[in-house]
C-alpha cells in the first residue's frame, strides 16, 4: 500500500476502503507522508468528493487518532452544540448557560478564529483571566458541578484532524463537504458527548454558501452521529447577513450578555431559543420543541441564564465583574459612525464583506500566528428590511488605529445594498434534519 496509488484511485473516482484511509491518516500524523502528497490527496477529494462509507471511515480514523474524552462520570445526557460558523455568530456564548440552567450538561469544545467568521474561544478570552486551556479533569469536574464548561480543542483531541485542517486552510480545500463533515464529527466523537445539536449556517457570511450544500452536509453529519450512537439534530439557518448587530470579540460578548439579561437582537434570540429547545430534547428534558422554547424563555426572564453564565466565568477564572458591568470589557480607543449616503430600504447586507472589514480592524486572524485585538469591531445600526434616510448611521466602527478606519469605511458603505421596495421578511431557520 502506498500514498501515490491511493491518490491515483481518488483522482480516478475509485472508492477507498477503510485500510487505505487508515494508512493515509496514520502516515500523515506520524510524518511518514509529507504535506505535498496529502495536499494532492485533499485536492482530489475536493474535486471528486467521497461517498458516505469513505467519509465515515475518515471521521472514525481522525476521531481515534488521539484521546476520546470519557464523560461517564457526569450524570444525565450530555449534549454538545456545534456551529459551522458565520459573521457575528455568538450563539454558543449565550446558548450554553441557557441550556445548562435548564439542567442539561453541556461539555463544549470550541475553536479559535481563522479568517473572517470569528471563534468562540477568542471571544470568551475578551473576559480578563478567562481560561480555556483547562485539563480534561477540570473540564469534567466543571460540567459535573455547574452543568457546563468551554475548552479549546487540545493537541490530543483528534490530532490528525488538527494537522489536516491546518493544511486545508492553505491549500484551498476548506469548502469541501466531505472534509468539513469528517473534521467536525471527528472532534464531536472525540469530545464524548451523548447527543449533538449542529447548526449549519448557509449564505454570504458562512463557509457554506447554498441551502443545497447545507442540506447535504447536515444529512452526512446526522448519519455519522447516528452510526456512533449519538442522537443528532442538524438545524440549517441563514447567514445572509451578520447574526445580531455586533461583529468583534468583546462586542459580541456584550451582545450575548444582553441576551442573557433578556434583551439583545431578535434574530440572535430566535436562533438561541430554537437551537436550545433541540438541546433540551436531545438531553431528555422535554419531548416537544415548543416546550423547550417555553422553558428557555422563562430562564431568560427570571435571570437564571445570566446567573449560570456568571458561574461558568468564575469556574474558568474569568473576571465576573466584567459580566455584571460589561462596560469593563475591552474597549477601543475610538469609535465612529458610518453615515448613509443613500436612502431607501436595506435589501441586503454583505456579511462576508462585514466580516472581512472586522478582520482588517484586527478582530480576526489572517494566519494562526496573528494576534487578535479583542476591543475592535463593528456594530450594525441597521439590518435587512430597515428603512434608512440620508445621514442616518449604518454602523458604528470601533478601532484603535485611525489608518485602519480609513481603510474600511468605504467597505462598510459597499456592504449595504438598497431598494425602494418593501421586502418580505426571509426566515432565519431554513430546515431541521434528524
TORSESE-164948 format. One line per field, with one value per residue (C-alpha): residue in one letter; x, y, z. Coordinates in nm, 3 decimals. Example, Ala and Ser with C-alpha at 12.3 -4.5 7.8 and 13.67 -1.06 7.14 Angstrom:
# residues 2
kevex	A|S
xx	1.230|1.367
yy	-0.450|-0.106
zz	0.780|0.714
//
This chain:
# residues 434
kevex	X|X|X|X|X|X|X|X|X|X|X|X|X|X|X|X|X|X|X|X|X|X|X|X|X|X|X|X|X|X|X|X|X|X|X|X|X|X|X|X|X|X|X|X|X|X|X|X|X|X|X|X|X|X|X|X|X|X|X|X|X|X|X|X|X|X|X|X|X|X|X|X|X|X|X|X|X|X|X|X|X|X|X|X|X|X|X|X|X|X|X|X|X|X|X|X|X|X|X|X|X|X|X|X|X|X|X|X|X|X|X|X|X|X|X|X|X|X|X|X|X|X|X|X|X|X|X|X|X|X|X|X|X|X|X|X|X|X|X|X|X|X|X|X|X|X|X|X|X|X|X|X|X|X|X|X|X|X|X|X|X|X|X|X|X|X|X|X|X|X|X|X|X|X|X|X|X|X|X|X|X|X|X|X|X|X|X|X|X|X|X|X|X|X|X|X|X|X|X|X|X|X|X|X|X|X|X|X|X|X|X|X|X|X|X|X|X|X|X|X|X|X|X|X|X|X|X|X|X|X|X|X|X|X|X|X|X|X|X|X|X|X|X|X|X|X|X|X|X|X|X|X|X|X|X|X|X|X|X|X|X|X|X|X|X|X|X|X|X|X|X|X|X|X|X|X|X|X|X|X|X|X|X|X|X|X|X|X|X|X|X|X|X|X|X|X|X|X|X|X|X|X|X|X|X|X|X|X|X|X|X|X|X|X|X|X|X|X|X|X|X|X|X|X|X|X|X|X|X|X|X|X|X|X|X|X|X|X|X|X|X|X|X|X|X|X|X|X|X|X|X|X|X|X|X|X|X|X|X|X|X|X|X|X|X|X|X|X|X|X|X|X|X|X|X|X|X|X|X|X|X|X|X|X|X|X|X|X|X|X|X|X|X|X|X|X|X|X|X|X|X|X|X|X|X|X|X|X|X|X|X|X|X|X|X|X|X|X|X|X|X|X|X|X|X|X|X|X|X|X|X|X|X|X
xx	0.000|0.140|0.014|0.065|-0.164|-0.427|-0.408|-0.445|-0.754|-0.923|-0.818|-0.998|-1.305|-1.243|-1.375|-1.115|-1.152|-1.101|-0.748|-0.639|-0.791|-0.629|-0.295|-0.325|-0.436|-0.185|0.100|0.043|0.007|0.331|0.520|0.567|0.361|0.468|0.247|0.270|0.126|-0.157|-0.227|-0.274|-0.497|-0.713|-0.743|-0.853|-1.125|-1.222|-1.271|-1.422|-1.582|-1.623|-1.915|-2.067|-1.859|-1.538|-1.644|-1.747|-1.414|-1.215|-1.414|-1.352|-0.979|-0.935|-1.151|-0.942|-0.608|-0.595|-0.782|-1.152|-1.288|-1.485|-1.778|-1.943|-1.879|-2.119|-2.484|-2.763|-2.743|-2.454|-2.529|-2.272|-2.354|-2.156|-2.194|-2.026|-1.979|-2.057|-2.020|-2.146|-2.218|-2.202|-2.476|-2.251|-2.177|-2.545|-2.679|-2.461|-2.569|-2.934|-2.933|-2.720|-2.962|-3.237|-3.045|-2.873|-2.496|-2.310|-1.943|-1.840|-1.519|-1.470|-1.220|-1.038|-1.084|-0.909|-1.042|-1.346|-1.606|-1.465|-1.406|-1.582|-1.259|-1.121|-1.448|-1.454|-1.092|-1.211|-1.301|-0.994|-0.845|-1.091|-0.910|-0.999|-0.690|-0.830|-0.725|-0.974|-1.019|-1.110|-1.337|-1.528|-1.549|-1.692|-1.960|-2.045|-2.072|-2.227|-2.353|-2.125|-1.769|-1.600|-1.250|-1.030|-0.952|-0.631|-0.344|-0.457|-0.815|-0.839|-0.479|-0.499|-0.787|-0.596|-0.300|-0.512|-0.728|-0.421|-0.317|-0.667|-0.658|-0.353|-0.445|-0.789|-0.975|-1.169|-1.502|-1.525|-1.838|-1.668|-1.373|-1.595|-1.817|-1.529|-1.349|-1.649|-1.770|-1.426|-1.399|-1.757|-1.694|-1.367|-1.543|-1.752|-2.099|-2.404|-2.607|-2.532|-2.710|-2.544|-2.611|-2.527|-2.515|-2.560|-2.525|-2.279|-2.148|-2.086|-1.843|-2.139|-2.298|-2.610|-2.901|-2.847|-2.486|-2.605|-2.862|-2.601|-2.358|-2.629|-2.751|-2.399|-2.326|-2.658|-2.589|-2.238|-2.381|-2.642|-2.383|-2.187|-2.495|-2.536|-2.879|-2.806|-3.012|-2.895|-3.058|-2.985|-3.003|-2.950|-2.628|-2.719|-2.647|-2.447|-2.619|-2.722|-2.565|-2.213|-1.911|-1.592|-1.486|-1.574|-1.863|-2.012|-1.963|-2.152|-2.434|-2.454|-2.471|-2.756|-2.944|-2.880|-3.043|-3.344|-3.252|-3.042|-3.121|-3.433|-3.255|-2.994|-3.265|-3.473|-3.179|-3.069|-3.421|-3.464|-3.128|-3.162|-3.501|-3.348|-3.067|-3.333|-3.497|-3.161|-3.098|-3.434|-3.572|-3.865|-4.027|-4.173|-3.974|-4.227|-4.197|-3.821|-3.867|-4.106|-3.859|-3.574|-3.786|-3.862|-3.494|-3.405|-3.679|-3.608|-3.233|-3.120|-2.938|-2.735|-2.659|-2.534|-2.302|-2.152|-2.088|-1.919|-1.695|-1.600|-1.522|-1.289|-1.113|-1.266|-1.338|-1.707|-1.718|-1.694|-2.007|-2.201|-2.074|-1.994|-1.858|-1.544|-1.486|-1.206|-1.298|-1.135|-0.979|-1.203|-1.542|-1.711|-2.040|-2.054|-2.327|-2.557|-2.511|-2.840|-3.196|-3.428|-3.484|-3.188|-3.217|-2.903|-2.602|-2.293|-2.200|-1.871|-1.761|-1.856|-1.658|-1.353|-1.377|-1.371|-1.068|-0.887|-0.958|-0.776|-1.075|-0.964|-0.662|-0.520|-0.271|-0.261|0.027|-0.165|-0.270|-0.633|-0.748|-1.044|-1.168|-1.230|-1.519|-1.843|-2.193|-2.465|-2.728|-2.947|-3.040|-3.207|-3.560|-3.490|-3.568|-3.273|-3.255|-2.953|-2.714|-2.851|-2.583|-2.547|-2.289|-2.051|-1.686|-1.469|-1.098|-0.759|-0.566|-0.702|-0.537|-0.732|-1.060|-0.971|-0.910|-1.251|-1.506|-1.583|-1.619|-1.899|-2.085|-2.039|-2.176|-2.519|-2.746|-3.065|-3.405|-3.716|-3.949|-4.084|-3.921|-4.084|-3.901|-3.694|-3.688|-3.388|-3.445|-3.439|-3.457|-3.422|-3.270|-3.259
yy	0.000|0.342|0.701|0.755|0.464|0.597|0.947|0.793|0.599|0.909|1.109|0.848|0.842|0.492|0.424|0.393|0.125|0.165|0.029|0.280|0.572|0.448|0.428|0.793|0.936|0.737|0.802|1.177|1.206|1.014|1.213|0.926|1.107|1.464|1.773|1.788|1.438|1.498|1.825|1.627|1.379|1.660|1.831|1.501|1.481|1.844|1.771|1.421|1.404|1.097|0.865|0.811|0.500|0.690|0.994|0.772|0.587|0.911|1.054|0.744|0.740|1.106|1.077|0.785|0.943|1.086|1.090|1.009|1.201|0.979|1.171|0.873|1.020|1.304|1.208|1.270|1.300|1.521|1.743|1.926|2.200|2.294|2.567|2.579|2.948|3.282|3.657|3.768|3.413|3.435|3.178|2.948|3.219|3.279|2.931|2.723|2.899|2.895|2.518|2.443|2.644|2.413|2.115|1.973|1.911|2.089|1.988|2.237|2.211|2.521|2.666|2.987|3.224|3.186|3.419|3.643|3.435|3.460|3.195|3.130|3.084|3.421|3.591|3.441|3.541|3.903|3.840|3.905|3.584|3.351|3.019|2.776|2.555|2.356|2.000|1.730|1.656|2.020|2.030|1.722|1.849|2.181|2.010|1.785|2.074|2.357|2.172|2.349|2.421|2.555|2.447|2.484|2.173|2.019|1.865|1.519|1.564|1.441|1.549|1.413|1.649|1.940|1.873|1.818|2.125|2.348|2.213|2.253|2.620|2.687|2.459|2.595|2.285|2.424|2.424|2.052|1.889|1.552|1.726|1.961|1.675|1.449|1.736|1.843|1.496|1.359|1.626|1.565|1.190|1.252|1.502|1.227|1.388|1.161|1.383|1.659|1.967|2.103|2.447|2.451|2.813|2.898|3.222|3.502|3.517|3.141|2.889|2.700|2.929|2.742|2.565|2.251|2.224|2.285|2.005|1.768|1.845|1.821|1.480|1.337|1.460|1.334|0.990|0.983|1.081|0.807|0.545|0.644|0.606|0.980|1.137|1.419|1.714|1.950|2.292|2.487|2.864|3.167|3.367|3.609|3.897|3.911|3.744|4.006|4.351|4.309|4.173|4.160|3.979|4.189|4.348|4.004|3.904|4.221|4.131|3.777|3.922|4.147|3.839|3.660|3.962|3.902|4.182|4.171|4.137|3.947|3.720|3.609|3.534|3.342|3.121|3.055|2.957|2.732|2.555|2.542|2.372|2.094|2.063|2.016|1.749|1.580|1.592|1.431|1.734|1.782|1.578|1.872|2.155|2.421|2.312|2.362|2.715|2.798|2.672|2.875|3.190|3.157|3.101|3.421|3.624|3.504|3.567|3.204|3.208|3.516|3.365|3.046|3.246|3.409|3.059|2.946|3.255|3.220|2.847|2.930|3.209|3.495|3.841|3.822|4.198|4.241|4.029|4.224|4.550|4.484|4.837|4.694|4.463|4.566|4.891|5.052|5.399|5.536|5.482|5.650|5.617|5.536|5.765|5.659|5.837|5.694|5.649|5.354|5.009|4.781|4.494|4.306|4.335|4.162|3.959|3.839|4.197|4.300|4.006|4.086|4.451|4.347|4.132|4.437|4.620|4.342|4.141|3.821|3.635|3.603|3.343|3.134|3.347|3.677|3.843|3.942|4.282|4.195|4.555|4.637|4.558|4.676|4.726|4.745|5.012|4.889|4.540|4.397|4.538|4.857|5.194|5.436|5.810|6.003|6.089|5.814|5.584|5.245|5.112|5.215|5.123|5.056|5.094|5.169|5.287|5.571|5.443|5.115|5.306|5.493|5.159|5.014|5.299|5.263|4.885|4.937|5.154|4.887|4.616|4.783|4.736|4.940|4.911|5.127|4.828|4.682|4.347|4.028|3.902|3.591|3.306|3.262|2.888|2.707|2.335|2.075|1.733|1.442
zz	0.000|-0.092|-0.097|-0.472|-0.556|-0.314|-0.468|-0.815|-0.702|-0.563|-0.871|-1.083|-0.856|-0.724|-0.373|-0.097|0.169|0.544|0.535|0.272|0.463|0.786|0.603|0.490|0.826|1.032|0.787|0.781|1.159|1.213|0.948|0.703|0.437|0.353|0.320|-0.058|-0.101|0.147|-0.034|-0.356|-0.170|-0.028|-0.366|-0.525|-0.260|-0.327|-0.696|-0.678|-0.333|-0.113|-0.060|0.284|0.362|0.291|0.497|0.789|0.777|0.764|1.054|1.265|1.194|1.283|1.597|1.723|1.634|1.986|2.315|2.344|2.643|2.882|3.033|3.203|3.548|3.468|3.529|3.278|2.898|2.789|2.489|2.275|2.026|1.718|1.458|1.119|1.197|1.048|1.086|1.427|1.543|1.921|1.987|2.192|2.448|2.521|2.450|2.684|3.006|2.891|2.836|3.143|3.357|3.230|3.372|3.063|3.099|2.816|2.762|2.491|2.293|2.076|1.834|1.756|1.468|1.138|0.873|0.894|1.083|1.436|1.701|2.032|2.227|2.115|2.205|2.554|2.608|2.586|2.950|3.167|3.302|3.128|3.080|2.805|2.818|3.109|3.184|3.091|3.462|3.540|3.235|3.353|3.713|3.596|3.389|3.680|3.927|3.726|3.414|3.165|3.062|2.748|2.650|2.344|2.144|2.280|2.084|2.199|2.073|1.713|1.638|1.282|1.210|1.359|1.132|0.822|0.895|0.904|0.563|0.418|0.514|0.297|0.005|-0.087|0.034|0.331|0.144|0.072|0.217|0.293|0.459|0.661|0.779|0.882|1.057|1.264|1.352|1.442|1.712|1.829|1.864|2.048|2.275|2.433|2.445|2.422|2.186|1.939|1.807|1.493|1.349|0.978|0.860|0.491|0.298|0.222|0.579|0.611|0.463|0.314|0.056|-0.063|0.104|-0.104|0.018|0.373|0.348|0.207|0.492|0.757|0.637|0.635|0.989|1.124|0.973|1.125|1.464|1.441|1.343|1.655|1.879|1.929|1.887|1.643|1.523|1.248|1.217|0.899|0.947|0.725|0.738|0.459|0.696|1.022|1.316|1.569|1.544|1.683|1.495|1.700|2.015|2.321|2.132|2.072|2.437|2.534|2.295|2.438|2.792|2.679|2.558|2.887|3.050|2.821|2.582|2.267|1.896|1.791|1.541|1.795|2.050|1.794|1.694|2.054|2.159|1.855|1.897|2.274|2.256|2.047|2.303|2.571|2.355|2.299|2.674|2.756|2.943|2.702|2.428|2.232|2.079|2.181|2.545|2.527|2.395|2.681|2.942|2.792|2.767|3.138|3.218|3.034|3.202|3.559|3.540|3.575|3.239|3.336|3.677|3.511|3.287|3.596|3.736|3.415|3.401|3.768|3.730|3.441|3.634|3.437|3.579|3.680|3.736|3.360|3.324|3.585|3.435|3.065|3.020|3.186|2.887|2.647|2.471|2.170|2.189|1.917|1.763|1.469|1.284|0.914|0.781|0.498|0.165|0.034|0.142|0.097|0.241|0.304|0.058|0.156|0.385|0.252|0.560|0.417|0.349|0.704|0.841|0.630|0.736|1.103|1.019|0.880|1.205|1.391|1.520|1.345|1.208|0.860|0.990|1.306|1.435|1.424|1.749|1.793|1.919|2.142|2.159|1.792|1.563|1.408|1.548|1.285|1.336|1.051|0.931|0.622|0.578|0.777|0.621|0.610|0.549|0.425|0.712|0.937|1.084|0.918|1.164|1.439|1.391|1.699|1.625|1.781|1.474|1.262|0.946|0.979|0.996|0.679|0.506|0.583|0.585|0.215|0.251|0.502|0.251|-0.018|0.214|0.232|-0.072|-0.104|-0.271|-0.282|-0.249|0.073|0.143|0.263|0.570|0.500|0.753|0.982|1.030|0.696|0.774|1.051|0.982|1.226
//
